[in-house]
Amino acid sequence: MNKAGLIEKLTERVPGSNKKQVEALIDALVETIIEELKAARKVNIVGFGSFEAKKRHARGGINPQNPTQRIQIPEVVVAKFKTGKTLKDALKNSELKVITQVKPEETQITE
């Protein structure tokens, strides 16, 4: 689902709302989360999950285009998301199929 699909679903679920209001709310939510993460503050939505900015330290790596060449990967700040209990429980009971690829010629589907 993309942003337009999310706006459509939320507009249907919230009586009296329209697409412009819902889009403004989603934009404000995303902007607020970004601002808080940039200020090194954690954002917790109880039951859904928490967002946190984490520093990934510089490290050595291998150039994927030239596997014999070692490269230095610089330090970077990344966003991390940890699922909340309500979301975890909802996904445990879902009918989501997990596709595991062991080798290119062998694909397993687990239900």
N, C-alpha and C positions, 0 to 999 in steps of 0.2 A: 504494500500500500504506500502510495506517495502522499505528499501534503494535500493535494486536491481531494484525494479519496478520504483522507482523515477529516478534512473540513466538511465534506458531504455527510459522512457518518455522524459527526458531532452535531451538525445542524439538524439532522433528523432526530437525534436523541435529546436535544435540549429544547423544550417547548418555548416558543416565542423568540428564538434566536434566528439570525440570518447569516448567510455565508460571510459577509463582511465583518460582522461582530466576531464570529468564530475564528476567522483568519487573523484578526487583530489580537485576539486572545492567545492564539498559538504563537504568533510573532513575539508578543510580549513575554510569554513563558520562555521561549528559546533565548531571547535577548537577556532576560534576567538570569537564567542559568549560566550563560556565557560570562556575564559581568561578575557573578559570584565566583566562578572558577578562575577567572583572571585575577581576582583579588585573593586567591588561595583559600577560598571558603568552600566547604562541602555543602551540597544541596541534597537534602533528604526528603523524599516524598514517601511517607509511611505506607507500607504495603506494596508500593511499586518498586522503589529502589533508590539508590543514592549515586550522585555524580561527584567525582572528586578529581582535581588536577594532581597528577603525579609526575615527578621528574624521572625521566629515563636517562640514566648515566651514559656517558660516552663509552663506546666499546669498539672492539675490533670486529671486522666482518670480512666476508668474501664478496668480491664483485660478481654479481650473477651473470654478467655478460662475458666475464673472463675469470673463470673459477680459480685460476692460478694466482690471481692478483689479490693481495690483502688490502683492505681499505679501513679507514677510521670512520666510524659512524658517530656523528656529533651528539652531544647531550641535547635532549628535547623534552618539552613538557607536553604530556598527553592527557586526554580525558579518559577516565576510567568509570565504568558503570557496574554497580553491584546490585543484583536483583534482590527485591524485598520478599518477605515470606509469602504474602498473598499472591504475588506474581509467580513465584517458584511453585507454589501449590497448584495454581491454575494450569501451569504448563505441564506438571506431572500428570495431571488427569486429562490432558488433551489427546487428541488423536493424531498428533504430529508424528510423521514418519521420519525416522533417522536413517540417512543413507550413509553407509560406510564403504569407502573404496579402499580395499586392501591392496590390490594391484590393478593396473589399468584394465586388464581383461576380466577382473572379478569385482563385481559390485554387489554388496549385500544390502537389503532393505529390512530394517527392523521395525516392528510395530509395537 
